[in-house]
Amino acid sequence: MNIFETIVVQATGISADNPLVGVLSPRCDILELSEYSHDASLRPRRPGGLSHSERAGLAYRIAKRNNETALMLHYNQLFGVDSQTLADISFDGGDDARLKAIIRHTDLVTINPKAAVIEDVAALPVAGLDNADIVQLSELIAFVSYQARVVAGLRLMAVVA
Amino acid sequence: MSEPIRSFTTAVPYWRPRITPLDIEEASDEQLEAMKVTTSNTKIGEFTLVLALDPETLLHFTPLINGIMSGQGGLSRPETELGAVSASVVNRSIYCAAAHSNQYNQLTKDDAVIDSIFSSGEAADISPRQKALLLFSSKLSKCPSEATKADVERLSDNGLDMDEVLDLVFAASLFSWVNRLSHVLGDPLAQS
């Protein structure tokens, strides 16, 4: 995989003549595994209780909470039917108990993971998520949190390199 | 039921899952592959058994952790561990902070750096290079937009090459991922 085919490198906006390219190329393996992780979290073969379009909406929401505009644009491209609703940070799920629980958990773990207590996890099955859904939601939140930091870090490096 | 540990420690706790882990007897071939189960390796930790409920993600997660933490890149192993500890302190992931501070102390034979970070956080009394690593990793962990060009320049001024900075970016970012799993999906308990 060429490093410029990866979402994180594309999101940094660096050009092929940036000195950072020579630093990134030897760690292409990490960028490639990050790309596979993206696909597994956003477009899994078996999405279980979270559709691909819901995942894209949540990923946009997480990118927005992290002030990561380039990733917001990327996730916007993956939007499907239900994405916009979940992406809107002024929407808390309204009277839909399932969406409300998913959004609450996503915002909590994105912004303030240290505050997540056992009761927060226990609230998810009540809203209709099974254990596999809970792990998939957790992985999605955690992956986009990772990705946003890699992109921000690389972008700062590109300025200094 | 015993109470979770609330203070930072270098003694690695037992991780008690908040949801029921996969029963290894019922694992699919895909789940076994994701857990890297071989006949010589049948003792699987509960953290892995919980993550195996999402085998598509776990399949790439384990090699990613190994690739970032093994010290194959520019940054030394202890300094990679310091990046992991810095993120885990910000996120108050007691389990990850313990596991990686323990690694750091074993590698360096020096407990003073971790003691100071655990007691004083970003005000820790450590070397300028260690401080630069700690501050950059902490800001990136809190919110990525908090880290600035000046933080990267401080790393550079303290002798880090760009390949070392890259590994620090990977390590600190990785723990924004790992902490969100370990801290949210389980509780740290004292080992009996």
Interface residues (C-beta under 8 A of the other chain):
Chain A: P19 L20 V23 L24 P26 R27 D29 I30 L33 S34 Y36 S37 A40 S41 P44 R45 R46 N66 N67 E68 V109 P113 K114 A116 I118 D120 V121 A122 N131 A132 I134 V135 Q136 S138 E139 I141 A142 F143 S145 Y146 Q147 A148 R149 V150 V151 A152 G153 L154 L156 M157 V159 V160 A161
Chain B: R18 I19 T20 V50 L51 L53 D54 E56 T57 L59 H60 F61 P63 L64 G67 I68 G73 V90 N91 R92 S93 L140 S141 C143 P144 S145 A147 T148 K149 D151 V152 E153 S156 M162 D163 V165 L166 D167 V169 F170 A172 S173 L174 S176 W177 V178 N179 R180 L181 H183 V184 L185 D187
